[in-house]
Every structure is written in C-alpha cells, then in structure tokens.
Amino acid sequence: MLAEAVEARLPIVTLPNLDAQPEVRTVRIALTPEQAGDLSDPPVPDCELPGS
C-alpha cells in the first residue's frame, strides 16, 4: 500500500515541477561540452533576429 501511495504522489509532484521549470530541462541538455560549443554560435544570430 505504501508503494502505491508514493507512486500516486510522484506524478502529481512531477507535473507541476516540469511546468514550473521548463527552461531547466533545456539548460541541462545545453550543459553538455559538445552542445555548449555548438550553442555558442547559434545564440548570437538568434539574439540579433529578435533584436532587429
């Protein structure tokens, strides 16, 4: 019964957490060394487009 109660709480707590910190997941993926090098270039043009 305890296991069922914990599992029922997990989804309820995970849903709000994911919605509350959606950017955290994206940052984690960009933290990779290989991605960080590639992301260093795209951010520049991306910022210029909206800035214009």
Backbone atoms as SQL, in Angstrom:
CREATE TABLE atoms (id INTEGER PRIMARY KEY, chain TEXT, resi INTEGER, resn TEXT, atom TEXT, x REAL, y REAL, z REAL);
INSERT INTO atoms VALUES
  (1, 'A', 1, 'MET', 'N', 0.849, -1.205, 0.000),
  (2, 'A', 1, 'MET', 'CA', 0.000, 0.000, 0.000),
  (3, 'A', 1, 'MET', 'C', 0.884, 1.254, 0.000),
  (4, 'A', 2, 'LEU', 'N', 1.977, 1.209, 0.742),
  (5, 'A', 2, 'LEU', 'CA', 2.871, 2.378, 0.798),
  (6, 'A', 2, 'LEU', 'C', 3.424, 2.677, -0.593),
  (7, 'A', 3, 'ALA', 'N', 3.827, 1.637, -1.303),
  (8, 'A', 3, 'ALA', 'CA', 4.396, 1.843, -2.643),
  (9, 'A', 3, 'ALA', 'C', 3.377, 2.524, -3.554),
  (10, 'A', 4, 'GLU', 'N', 2.128, 2.112, -3.453),
  (11, 'A', 4, 'GLU', 'CA', 1.081, 2.708, -4.305),
  (12, 'A', 4, 'GLU', 'C', 0.882, 4.181, -3.958),
  (13, 'A', 5, 'ALA', 'N', 0.925, 4.505, -2.683),
  (14, 'A', 5, 'ALA', 'CA', 0.721, 5.899, -2.251),
  (15, 'A', 5, 'ALA', 'C', 1.869, 6.770, -2.784),
  (16, 'A', 6, 'VAL', 'N', 3.072, 6.250, -2.743),
  (17, 'A', 6, 'VAL', 'CA', 4.236, 7.014, -3.223),
  (18, 'A', 6, 'VAL', 'C', 4.142, 7.224, -4.736),
  (19, 'A', 7, 'GLU', 'N', 3.777, 6.175, -5.459),
  (20, 'A', 7, 'GLU', 'CA', 3.671, 6.287, -6.929),
  (21, 'A', 7, 'GLU', 'C', 2.592, 7.286, -7.320),
  (22, 'A', 8, 'ALA', 'N', 1.513, 7.313, -6.550),
  (23, 'A', 8, 'ALA', 'CA', 0.410, 8.237, -6.858),
  (24, 'A', 8, 'ALA', 'C', 0.871, 9.675, -6.632),
  (25, 'A', 9, 'ARG', 'N', 1.760, 9.875, -5.701),
  (26, 'A', 9, 'ARG', 'CA', 2.236, 11.235, -5.401),
  (27, 'A', 9, 'ARG', 'C', 3.299, 11.671, -6.413),
  (28, 'A', 10, 'LEU', 'N', 4.089, 10.752, -6.903),
  (29, 'A', 10, 'LEU', 'CA', 5.154, 11.097, -7.851),
  (30, 'A', 10, 'LEU', 'C', 4.624, 11.856, -9.074),
  (31, 'A', 11, 'PRO', 'N', 3.645, 11.316, -9.784),
  (32, 'A', 11, 'PRO', 'CA', 3.124, 12.007, -10.972),
  (33, 'A', 11, 'PRO', 'C', 2.555, 13.380, -10.643),
  (34, 'A', 12, 'ILE', 'N', 1.899, 13.501, -9.507),
  (35, 'A', 12, 'ILE', 'CA', 1.288, 14.791, -9.128),
  (36, 'A', 12, 'ILE', 'C', 2.384, 15.839, -8.887),
  (37, 'A', 13, 'VAL', 'N', 3.488, 15.411, -8.293),
  (38, 'A', 13, 'VAL', 'CA', 4.567, 16.367, -7.974),
  (39, 'A', 13, 'VAL', 'C', 5.430, 16.632, -9.214),
  (40, 'A', 14, 'THR', 'N', 5.521, 15.656, -10.089),
  (41, 'A', 14, 'THR', 'CA', 6.348, 15.813, -11.288),
  (42, 'A', 14, 'THR', 'C', 5.696, 16.764, -12.297),
  (43, 'A', 15, 'LEU', 'N', 4.401, 16.663, -12.454),
  (44, 'A', 15, 'LEU', 'CA', 3.696, 17.524, -13.427),
  (45, 'A', 15, 'LEU', 'C', 3.936, 19.003, -13.148),
  (46, 'A', 16, 'PRO', 'N', 3.651, 19.478, -11.935),
  (47, 'A', 16, 'PRO', 'CA', 3.857, 20.900, -11.623),
  (48, 'A', 16, 'PRO', 'C', 5.336, 21.290, -11.699),
  (49, 'A', 17, 'ASN', 'N', 6.219, 20.391, -11.305),
  (50, 'A', 17, 'ASN', 'CA', 7.654, 20.702, -11.333),
  (51, 'A', 17, 'ASN', 'C', 8.126, 20.936, -12.776),
  (52, 'A', 18, 'LEU', 'N', 7.680, 20.097, -13.686),
  (53, 'A', 18, 'LEU', 'CA', 8.104, 20.235, -15.085),
  (54, 'A', 18, 'LEU', 'C', 7.574, 21.533, -15.680),
  (55, 'A', 19, 'ASP', 'N', 6.342, 21.868, -15.330),
  (56, 'A', 19, 'ASP', 'CA', 5.751, 23.101, -15.870),
  (57, 'A', 19, 'ASP', 'C', 6.366, 24.334, -15.213),
  (58, 'A', 20, 'ALA', 'N', 6.743, 24.190, -13.954),
  (59, 'A', 20, 'ALA', 'CA', 7.295, 25.341, -13.216),
  (60, 'A', 20, 'ALA', 'C', 8.724, 25.636, -13.694),
  (61, 'A', 21, 'GLN', 'N', 9.457, 24.600, -14.083),
  (62, 'A', 21, 'GLN', 'CA', 10.850, 24.812, -14.520),
  (63, 'A', 21, 'GLN', 'C', 11.088, 24.153, -15.880),
  (64, 'A', 22, 'PRO', 'N', 10.409, 24.616, -16.919),
  (65, 'A', 22, 'PRO', 'CA', 10.585, 24.035, -18.253),
  (66, 'A', 22, 'PRO', 'C', 11.936, 24.402, -18.859),
  (67, 'A', 23, 'GLU', 'N', 12.458, 25.560, -18.478),
  (68, 'A', 23, 'GLU', 'CA', 13.753, 26.003, -19.024),
  (69, 'A', 23, 'GLU', 'C', 14.910, 25.206, -18.422),
  (70, 'A', 24, 'VAL', 'N', 14.719, 24.711, -17.192),
  (71, 'A', 24, 'VAL', 'CA', 15.789, 23.947, -16.529),
  (72, 'A', 24, 'VAL', 'C', 16.157, 22.735, -17.376),
  (73, 'A', 25, 'ARG', 'N', 15.171, 22.082, -17.957),
  (74, 'A', 25, 'ARG', 'CA', 15.439, 20.878, -18.764),
  (75, 'A', 25, 'ARG', 'C', 16.255, 21.278, -20.008),
  (76, 'A', 26, 'THR', 'N', 15.935, 22.379, -20.611),
  (77, 'A', 26, 'THR', 'CA', 16.652, 22.808, -21.818),
  (78, 'A', 26, 'THR', 'C', 18.102, 23.164, -21.480),
  (79, 'A', 27, 'VAL', 'N', 18.303, 23.792, -20.343),
  (80, 'A', 27, 'VAL', 'CA', 19.656, 24.196, -19.934),
  (81, 'A', 27, 'VAL', 'C', 20.504, 22.960, -19.671),
  (82, 'A', 28, 'ARG', 'N', 19.900, 21.934, -19.075),
  (83, 'A', 28, 'ARG', 'CA', 20.660, 20.713, -18.762),
  (84, 'A', 28, 'ARG', 'C', 21.199, 20.096, -20.054),
  (85, 'A', 29, 'ILE', 'N', 20.406, 20.097, -21.091),
  (86, 'A', 29, 'ILE', 'CA', 20.832, 19.497, -22.364),
  (87, 'A', 29, 'ILE', 'C', 21.963, 20.327, -22.987),
  (88, 'A', 30, 'ALA', 'N', 21.916, 21.631, -22.795),
  (89, 'A', 30, 'ALA', 'CA', 22.923, 22.519, -23.383),
  (90, 'A', 30, 'ALA', 'C', 24.216, 22.517, -22.562),
  (91, 'A', 31, 'LEU', 'N', 24.143, 21.956, -21.360),
  (92, 'A', 31, 'LEU', 'CA', 25.327, 21.930, -20.491),
  (93, 'A', 31, 'LEU', 'C', 26.408, 21.004, -21.053),
  (94, 'A', 32, 'THR', 'N', 26.004, 20.085, -21.934),
  (95, 'A', 32, 'THR', 'CA', 26.977, 19.142, -22.486),
  (96, 'A', 32, 'THR', 'C', 28.114, 19.911, -23.159),
  (97, 'A', 33, 'PRO', 'N', 29.343, 19.446, -23.039),
  (98, 'A', 33, 'PRO', 'CA', 30.515, 20.123, -23.620),
  (99, 'A', 33, 'PRO', 'C', 30.376, 20.279, -25.133),
  (100, 'A', 34, 'GLU', 'N', 29.971, 19.210, -25.810),
  (101, 'A', 34, 'GLU', 'CA', 29.835, 19.271, -27.278),
  (102, 'A', 34, 'GLU', 'C', 28.737, 20.254, -27.672),
  (103, 'A', 35, 'GLN', 'N', 27.622, 20.229, -26.938),
  (104, 'A', 35, 'GLN', 'CA', 26.500, 21.128, -27.257),
  (105, 'A', 35, 'GLN', 'C', 26.893, 22.570, -26.941),
  (106, 'A', 36, 'ALA', 'N', 27.587, 22.785, -25.843),
  (107, 'A', 36, 'ALA', 'CA', 27.962, 24.146, -25.428),
  (108, 'A', 36, 'ALA', 'C', 28.760, 24.822, -26.553),
  (109, 'A', 37, 'GLY', 'N', 29.660, 24.084, -27.195),
  (110, 'A', 37, 'GLY', 'CA', 30.463, 24.663, -28.273),
  (111, 'A', 37, 'GLY', 'C', 29.587, 25.039, -29.459),
  (112, 'A', 38, 'ASP', 'N', 28.642, 24.170, -29.809),
  (113, 'A', 38, 'ASP', 'CA', 27.757, 24.459, -30.951),
  (114, 'A', 38, 'ASP', 'C', 26.769, 25.558, -30.602),
  (115, 'A', 39, 'LEU', 'N', 26.326, 25.584, -29.340),
  (116, 'A', 39, 'LEU', 'CA', 25.334, 26.587, -28.924),
  (117, 'A', 39, 'LEU', 'C', 25.973, 27.976, -28.841),
  (118, 'A', 40, 'SER', 'N', 27.284, 28.028, -28.692),
  (119, 'A', 40, 'SER', 'CA', 27.966, 29.330, -28.560),
  (120, 'A', 40, 'SER', 'C', 27.758, 30.159, -29.835),
  (121, 'A', 41, 'ASP', 'N', 27.603, 29.502, -30.972),
  (122, 'A', 41, 'ASP', 'CA', 27.418, 30.236, -32.232),
  (123, 'A', 41, 'ASP', 'C', 25.952, 30.603, -32.490),
  (124, 'A', 42, 'PRO', 'N', 25.024, 29.650, -32.393),
  (125, 'A', 42, 'PRO', 'CA', 23.604, 29.935, -32.678),
  (126, 'A', 42, 'PRO', 'C', 23.027, 31.079, -31.841),
  (127, 'A', 43, 'PRO', 'N', 23.326, 31.152, -30.538),
  (128, 'A', 43, 'PRO', 'CA', 22.753, 32.209, -29.689),
  (129, 'A', 43, 'PRO', 'C', 22.989, 33.614, -30.262),
  (130, 'A', 44, 'VAL', 'N', 24.108, 33.845, -30.916),
  (131, 'A', 44, 'VAL', 'CA', 24.407, 35.187, -31.441),
  (132, 'A', 44, 'VAL', 'C', 23.399, 35.581, -32.530),
  (133, 'A', 45, 'PRO', 'N', 23.232, 34.773, -33.575),
  (134, 'A', 45, 'PRO', 'CA', 22.271, 35.116, -34.643),
  (135, 'A', 45, 'PRO', 'C', 20.846, 35.126, -34.115),
  (136, 'A', 46, 'ASP', 'N', 20.540, 34.221, -33.201),
  (137, 'A', 46, 'ASP', 'CA', 19.183, 34.145, -32.647),
  (138, 'A', 46, 'ASP', 'C', 18.835, 35.450, -31.936),
  (139, 'A', 47, 'CYS', 'N', 19.798, 36.020, -31.220),
  (140, 'A', 47, 'CYS', 'CA', 19.542, 37.260, -30.461),
  (141, 'A', 47, 'CYS', 'C', 19.414, 38.445, -31.430),
  (142, 'A', 48, 'GLU', 'N', 20.140, 38.393, -32.514),
  (143, 'A', 48, 'GLU', 'CA', 20.100, 39.517, -33.472),
  (144, 'A', 48, 'GLU', 'C', 18.755, 39.568, -34.199),
  (145, 'A', 49, 'LEU', 'N', 18.176, 38.412, -34.501),
  (146, 'A', 49, 'LEU', 'CA', 16.891, 38.377, -35.215),
  (147, 'A', 49, 'LEU', 'C', 15.809, 39.113, -34.436),
  (148, 'A', 50, 'PRO', 'N', 15.576, 38.735, -33.154),
  (149, 'A', 50, 'PRO', 'CA', 14.542, 39.419, -32.363),
  (150, 'A', 50, 'PRO', 'C', 14.938, 40.863, -32.058),
  (151, 'A', 51, 'GLY', 'N', 16.232, 41.138, -31.928),
  (152, 'A', 51, 'GLY', 'CA', 16.695, 42.496, -31.615),
  (153, 'A', 51, 'GLY', 'C', 16.350, 43.457, -32.745),
  (154, 'A', 52, 'SER', 'N', 16.436, 42.974, -33.987),
  (155, 'A', 52, 'SER', 'CA', 16.121, 43.825, -35.138),
  (156, 'A', 52, 'SER', 'C', 14.657, 44.205, -35.092);
